[in-house]
Amino acid sequence: VEEAMAGHISEVLTPDSLERAMDLLSRELAKEAAGEQPPNASQTIEVEVYRHGGDTYWAEVTMSFIRDDNGVATGILGITRDITKRRAAEQNLVYLAYHDALTGLANRKAFIEKLEKEVLYAKRYETALVVMLLDLDGFKEVNDTYGHEVGDHLLVAVGQRLTKILRDTDFIARLGGDEFTLVLANPENNDAARVAMRIQQALSMPYRIHEKRIDHVSASIGIALYPSDGEDTTSLIRSADTAMYQAKKAKCGYALYASLSRPSAIAVGE
């Protein structure tokens, strides 16, 4: 039966879909042999299928075994339905659920889930973790002076500059408005203060949007370190937010949060 299935399905399904389909069929044969389901049972699976021209489409396939007169499975019958459009719509909904519609960066929901995973990883392997909250200074003046369309283009440009600065392993999200956040995993060789200064320098460079030169935008950055500034998602975000407020109040660019009980340990810098 395995040879019959592989000989037919391997010409139709992509490798990943073939593996999933073979695994499903093997499990169904095992259930049938154990008497856990009737021999005429069928199963439905979503797979990626090759077209004659070589491209692929997604199909919902209802599969059942073809049997000889003795009831022995000799092949597989698959009834397919093209679900490419439905799957694309579902994937688009998932994308929108985790991405900011304006900048294309991750959104607040994605940030929270990412930070939760990174905290668990840092706890398990005893690694460091950096959380940065970033708020744009001068953004309100841009909106008031040039309008929200220019402001939106500015936010997109900020997201692009942040993406260019950071490593592929770093995580960037837009929380809303002019507030962004960054998660730096395993930052031993990526000093938080140095990164903050690079971000400040990059975001302070003039922007050219709709033939307008914008040169009065900068950033206030709050930095929290795991585990010294918080051992869970909530406390790390709170510490980074407190540090960001300190940076904005002092107009110093960035602030490293130590703890509320040791305010003298809050380091600031330009």
Stockholm file with secondary structure:
# STOCKHOLM 1.0

chainA/1-270         VEEAMAGHISEVLTPDSLERAMDLLSRELAKEAAGEQPPNASQTIEVEVYRHGGDTYWAEVTMSFIRDDNGVATGILGITRDITKRRAAEQNLVYLAYHDALTGLANRKAFIEKLEKEVLYAKRYETALVVMLLDLDGFKEVNDTYGHEVGDHLLVAVGQRLTKILRDTDFIARLGGDEFTLVLANPENNDAARVAMRIQQALSMPYRIHEKRIDHVSASIGIALYPSDGEDTTSLIRSADTAMYQAKKAKCGYALYASLSRPSAIAVGE
#=GR chainA/1-270 SS CHHHHHHHHTTTBCHHHHHHHHHHHHHHHHHHHTTSSCTTCCEEEEEEEECTTSCEEEEEEEEEEEECTTSCEEEEEEEEEECHHHHHHHHHHHHHHHBCTTTCSBCHHHHHHHHHHHHHHHHHHTCCEEEEEEEEESHHHHHHHHCHHHHHHHHHHHHHHHHHHSCTTSEEEEEETTEEEEEEESGGGSCHHHHHHHHHHHHHSCEEETTEEECCCEEEEEEEEETTTCSSHHHHHHHHHHHHHHHHHHTCSEEECCCTTCGGGCEEEC
#=GC SS_cons         CHHHHHHHHTTTBCHHHHHHHHHHHHHHHHHHHTTSSCTTCCEEEEEEEECTTSCEEEEEEEEEEEECTTSCEEEEEEEEEECHHHHHHHHHHHHHHHBCTTTCSBCHHHHHHHHHHHHHHHHHHTCCEEEEEEEEESHHHHHHHHCHHHHHHHHHHHHHHHHHHSCTTSEEEEEETTEEEEEEESGGGSCHHHHHHHHHHHHHSCEEETTEEECCCEEEEEEEEETTTCSSHHHHHHHHHHHHHHHHHHTCSEEECCCTTCGGGCEEEC
//
